[in-house]
Amino acid sequence: MEQNCRTFMIKIMRIIELVVAVLLVIAIVTALLFTIKDTLQLTLKGSFSLDLVMNACLMIVIGVEFVKMLILHTPESVMEVLLFVVARYVVMSHSGSLEILFGMISIALIFFIRKYLFDKTNKEEKE
């Protein structure tokens, strides 16, 4: 009985995750369309801002990676979301050099983890 309840709850949570993923995909497509529209309008007005476009595009990429993380449930997808979030912070924040240094160290650490921890576990699983 308890096992059936757990299985049922896991199925419900999976359905909720998929609903959230679908809602996020709708929001991402909407954001993409608005980004294209805004970019065209800003270009035609002559007040184009690369910061605004890059910020919107990086948020869309983070959203896509987040949806992949919800669907795939792998540590690699979580690391990719973290990588894009940190990269967006480093690129888009207009903060001091210390924050940029910490961001770069974070990115290097994420790459280190991906290279040495995930590659080892993937090789062990294949063997």
N, C-alpha and C positions, 0 to 999 in steps of 0.2 A: 504494500500500500504506500509506504513512504517513498519507495523507488518510483512508483507511478506519479506521485505528486512532484517529485524532483524533475522527472522527465517532462511533465506537463509545464512546470514553471520555466524550464530551460527553453521549451518550444515557444512559450509566450514571450520570453525575453528576446529570443531570436526574431520573432515577428515584430516586436517593438523596435529593435535595432534596424530591421529592414525598412520599416515605415519612416524612421528618422533619416535613414540613408536616402530614401526617395524624396522626402521633403528637402533635404540638403541639395540633392541634385536639381530639383526645381529652383531652389534659391540660387544655386551656382549658375544655372542657365540664364536666369533672370539677371543676375549680376553681370554676366558676360555680355548680354544684350545691352544693358544700360552702359557698360563700360565702352562698348563699341560706339553707341550713340553719343555719349559724352565726349569721347575722343574726336569723333567727327565734328561735333559742334565746336569744341575748343579749337580745333585746327582751322575751321572756317572763320571763326572769330579772330584768329590770330593770337589767341592767348593760351596756346598749348603748354601744358605742364607735364614734363616727363615724370616728375615725382608722383603726381596723381594717378597717371596711367600705370606706372610700375607698382604703386601701392595696391591698386585695384586688381591688377593681374596676379600679383603675388598672393593676395587674399583668395583669389579664385583657385590658384594652384594648391594652396593650403586646404581649401575646401575639398578639392578633388582627392587629395591625398588622405584627408580625414574620412571621406566616404570609402575609399579603398581600405582604410584601417578598420572601419566598421564591418565591412564585408569579409575581409580576408582573415582577420584575427591572428596575424603573425607578428612576431617581434620586429621583423624587418619593416613592416608597414608603419609601426609605431616610431621606429627610428627615422624613417623618411619624413613623417609629419614633424618630428622634433627638428630635423635638419632644416626643413623649409621654414619653420617658425623662427628658428635662430637666425637663419640667413636673411629672412625678411627684416628682423630686428636690426641686424648689422647694417643692411643696405639702406633701410628706410629711416632709421632713427638718426636724428641729428644731435647725437650726444657726444660726450667727450671721448678722448682716445682710450681711456681706461675701460669704458663700456665696450668699445669696439674690440679691444684686446681680449676681454673676457668672452665676447661673442666668437671671436676667431678661435680661441682656445676650446670653446664648447664645440664648434664645428669640427676641429681637429680631433677632439675626443669622440665625437659621434662617428667620424670616419674610422678611428682606431677600433672602436667597439665593433663596427660593422665588419672591418677587415679581419680582426683577430678572434673575436668571439663567435660571430655568426658563421664565418667561413669554417671554423673548426667544428662547430656543431653540425653544419650541413655535410661536411666530409664524413663525420662519424656516422650520421644517419644513412648516408649512401653506402657505407661499408657494412 
